Amino acid sequence: MSAEKTDRINEKLLSKKYQTNVIRLIKAWKKGLSDFEVSRETGIDPVKLKHIKTDIEMAHRKLRLARKKPLIPPGQAPGQRHIFFNPFM
């Protein structure tokens, strides 16, 4: 359960950055509301809403990549990747 909490984005930090309730925006998007509907409902400028959405998407992408990345001990070289197509053959 503690791993789930560490793998979440920091909504409070984003709320402070954009001076709005980001948790409310996320819940509205999960309900299926479009960006236009969310901006009309909350009174947030659509451009600012797009910035918030891209920040959330980038944070999720960073978390997913961090989870996928294998842990390599320092000093050990990463394994070779197979090349299936070699244009020089």
C-alpha positions, 0 to 999 in steps of 0.5 A: 500500500505504501508503494501506491502512495509513492507512485502518485503525482503530487496534487497539492503541489500542482494545486499550489502551482496553478492556484486551483483544485487539481483533485477536482479537475482530475475527478471531472476528467475521470467522469468523462467531461471534456476540457471545454465542459471542465473549463466552463464548470470551474471557470478556468481558462482553457489554455491554463487547463491544457497546461495542467493536463499536460503537467499531469500527463508528464508526471504519470509518464515519468512515474511509469518510466521509472517503474519500467526502468530496471535497477542497474547497480552502479559500476555494472554496464547495461545489457546489450540489446539485440538488433534484429535489422542491420542495414549494413549486412 
